[in-house]
């Protein structure tokens, strides 16, 4: 017997907004902290790329602000078996260039994503897809190697036109999609300008033109907002600006728990950091309270494990180490690191204990946090250096090449525990930049993504989180909050999503 998962949802329900204008808005200018690395939805690695690609392209589903998967390009879907999902596309879909969007394009999109040679950062989300069958123009069947619980939450990734992409079209720089907006211009490092599309199945958005202005410095971005150069700004922002705008009745605000974490990524492949006890000692030097409540001024929440507290898998009993300077020094001494020559620095067998902390320059709160950690580490006798570089150099050229020791990073868009953990912390995972490997964690994270019973999934994630809290490939500093501020005199539509997307700002519902 076929199990029906979802039927069509009325367009009106999909586009319902918490605040709606009576007339269309001509333009909207949003401030962004980083430029997009690409506009190909299959290759997006940064938040700006995700958010812009989500306007240019459309996926099989929308993810609502409450993280419910609802139909987008797919009108409905059903699961004839635990390892089969069949999607029915809306009739008459087209890309922005007028070419038809069919099941062939859906199959092509996911076949390229799952191709190891294509090197999509999203590949780990779709590895359970064994094959894709094009049944007819409007019907596509996903055949899975195992049941895959979080699949629907990942299917908002944009569908790309196979003919365009295969015949020299540049999806990275000149993308064609089936979303509510089209690319008008892109000045690298400066701005991305989008225009309303008349080909999106749900109709044109409320906003005729959207400009994304790249202002890397948080304070400068806030100043541009106050000067009226930006209509909307959102996280990351200076804590002082967040508190000021939240108290200003003339500024529209949306403040909520986010779907992200700020964390330290330990390179477990580094000989110095290979021992979990060493990572535990260093984690005990992380003063979360000062970082979260003084540097970030309480806009985030002190974290206890790799599972978000809003998740059904969260367990308050799972706790990573907390700040304990004396305990850290004692544990380092157990590992042989002592100040044998009285110079104030720990050494072992004639080697000084040296650590490099790193982060990117665009976020002054992260820079300040790393510099504070440097001071704490040094006070414990560790020779500590700090490496600060721009986001592209830090992310793709350093951390993703596993050249770091301890890097301060963030993960966003954590719609399911699987998204935070599987590709990042399973052996050989595509996003496992720290080289962590634990056979039991591998087994548990596989159970977490393949069990269809939520209680079984939760039990697996809780046990994995306990191991991770002990072995510490990641040390989660904080659970991020999400803040968005806007000029209510110029912004006519606002529906916010903790994922930080833009569809709720253009009148199409917050799918991102």
Steps between C-alpha positions, in 0.01 A plus 500: 500500500633842411560736788398855410747754637369831369240636266485833321480816707313807385717781368331740739610290795856484373530875460319609817708761680516633853502854360371584152494819297194615308717593203813353346834634615719640225840413647675363805866533607640243744842508664714187489822416682664297222467473124371182344767256387268365229137524393479134400273353771681166476834658593397756762726505807425835665183658636478766231526238226225292662270797545542649153484162327175434686348802324635425154425128524223292651505153649254217512387628840493815709619491860269720704621702801373216720719260296212324330558378145217622275463473123690735270584364152362166611123508532492183709696191594443150631708215637404158361772344719748616767766535230294657222363853470307609190457871424240649270599837354262785434379515142640778283815582698765704318841644572551875477625470141168346397625143464282228656595351836441126502590190694817477289628819661424365847688180428792690349525732801531218752715280279757780480478573873565135587784467247826507701681666209257794510617577856173637631517592871142369523596153379500352851135597539400285205728195509206268584361572152587184306335597172239732354243389244326740265154344475362771273538877462318569825600197707836414654578209731779505760635154582686494831758253626348525849208680659600864539310700760627856429472485120209742461672769708784509245293510182467877491830507309447670164427303184726597210429481124685200362527630143645834610745351748614226263548729202737760637263702716673647804274424797757646739508849346202516266244270660163411355243371744129459563478718810320828568791722390764517228857629504525850357863580584780393731795721592732265684574608854247784478141418409261249347188638332196280439177579315156347539432204274175462313551125454483373860207261541360692802512836323727802520628612841383816676845657455599599149875528561723373779857624547735320731773740612816332631630688807742271679543697820205459740524856634528651152195299393304639797610852412380451143164385638472809720593723208215353297727329249371159607139402565579176682790361701526168678739279694794519543490838671678675783333423835486874573309561179264208569410634843461855372276411209290261708419789736431750220127519423570659163685187384318183403652194661474123496704320766490124552704190570707414197589175331873538540793451731834671554765240568865404508606248238791290627718348232525148643744406224752743647747295712467742791119477502456129421457403868143565627644580842701782346186637340319472833772698674487776239119506510521566874677825413199627302322758713156478342340737747736787415477438126122466489392748766770766467643487147163403346311674784247223545356497148590131477464219754778305674507154341529161665517255209480463122118472504295820489273542805204556264553154348295192588835322548633739768598351837593740779695221671756494218762758589840586360776630735464846649758765583751375760847653478646295787350179365638572153851562631483181708387296199777646287747400773364145485583507130856608582468870427661695787706814543824312553734794438301768680448725198123503543437274200405135512738257334550128456820326392651837413206607285293806591123455490388724212151540357355704214146635527333633186186667371395745228530877499144590399350426843656720772328298774679187383827689472457631854408152625811345348719774643343447843560125474859575407540693826343219704713233333813706557415546867490120524854483360418426137687687228198611297490668161198643322438483125238740359427500126212595273213254470594341164861445605399372844223267390585347164874561506577403859240318709353299214853393411540379863798729557366644826555393858205662678262710290207710619211444261123478480248257358163635388181354348492211751150383413573147621777353720618310193590827329732598781662162553507242223726650233696691763582225750477162327824341385590641159199735494523769236484780759715323760777758484645393834546136396299359793436125500309285749337174387223522760416858404491391135251228591282731708489777242404248235220376725393860553447559131352161409259429787149619418389497864584833662558347844761266352662791321508706819662218697771461237577873490510527877754220530707650218484841666629349825802349324566826317478691830775273633725475194441859384567519128268800539462723802174691474540844649150630444160442347449797272211739516357651183425869469352699211438875499318705236364843422122462538443807283662338197468125559147390425527124546662313785489131576813377669654158514769392747697389195539864394365471148347774288179354358301632794625850419380500138149368560555135408511339844815416697620178346862546597 
